[in-house]
Amino acid sequence: MNVTNPVYRKRLLGHRIGIALSVLAMAIGLAFLAWILWTLLANGLSAISALMFTGDTPAPGGEGGGLRNAIVGSLMMVGLSTLISTPIGILAGIYLAEYGATSRFGQLTRFVTDIMLSAPSIVIGLFVYALYVANVKHFSGYAGTIALSLIAIPVVVRTTDNMLRLVPNSLLEAAFALGAPRWKVAMLVRLRAVKAGVITGVLLALARISGETAPLLFTALNNQFYSTDMNAPLANLPVVIYQFAMSPYDDWRNLAWGGALLVTFTVLFLNILSRTVFTQKTPR
């Protein structure tokens, strides 16, 4: 094409401006991300020690202490929430992809799922508080697990549904031609073809709920002492970070920085794992 053509030169200029603005926006986003990570490293590395993983949260004004009870409580609630949300989300995603393409119930399910994906987490926490905590008259780890599960399920459902829709129809037709029933095609052919993408969705849901604070304030609350009783208030990292960061005690704020660093790099690791290891295993 003739570069002296004014139309071509105008389009080329617009293209270069668009690319430059895109690179600038990416650079700004990466700069803020690097700033956040640097701030966490500068303030949180000093709190990372063996005591942080072996000691419990200290009393107000007390010296020493760690985050063992909060780490264990978070692992219990997040782990149980993952066990609950994964099978529900995958089965619901299979239903939407296989049977809910044109049905009204499937369309309603997608609509509700999209609403839950965009709903603020504090609203879900208030919902669980009104439905469960207000009736049993106490905060508990089970209530926190329910709230986190309600946040994770829509992520797994939409990811599974979208991934299953990427399977070529020719592969499904070949399976049907061999006489396989529809449920077997869905479970052994369609789901197996996109298992890496489904696992990625589960990891993204896990990363999403690992740092949620608002729903836990209304459900699990906190516990200063070490406890594994899920039917009682349970310590957890997000709430401990929130409370310690707002406190006037230097030791508490130092532990808050250490907890924030731990949560941030855990979520960052899960995102990197989901976008590299499992994405590379997805068949072309």
Secondary structure, 3 states (H helix, E strand, C coil): CCCCCHHHHHHHHHHHHHHHHHHHHHHHHHHHHHHHHHHHHHHHHHHCCHHHHHCCCCCCCCCCCCCHHHHHHHHHHHHHHHHHHHHHHHHHHHHHHHCCCCCHHHHHHHHHHHHHHHCCHHHHHHHHHHHHHHHHCCCCHHHHHHHHHHHHHHHHHHHHHHHHCCCCHHHHHHHHHCCCCHHHHHHHHHHHHCHHHHHHHHHHHHHHHHCCCHHHHCCCCCCCCCCCCCCCCCCCHHHHHHHHHCCCCHHHHHHHHHHHHHHHHHHHHHHHHHHHHHHHCCCC
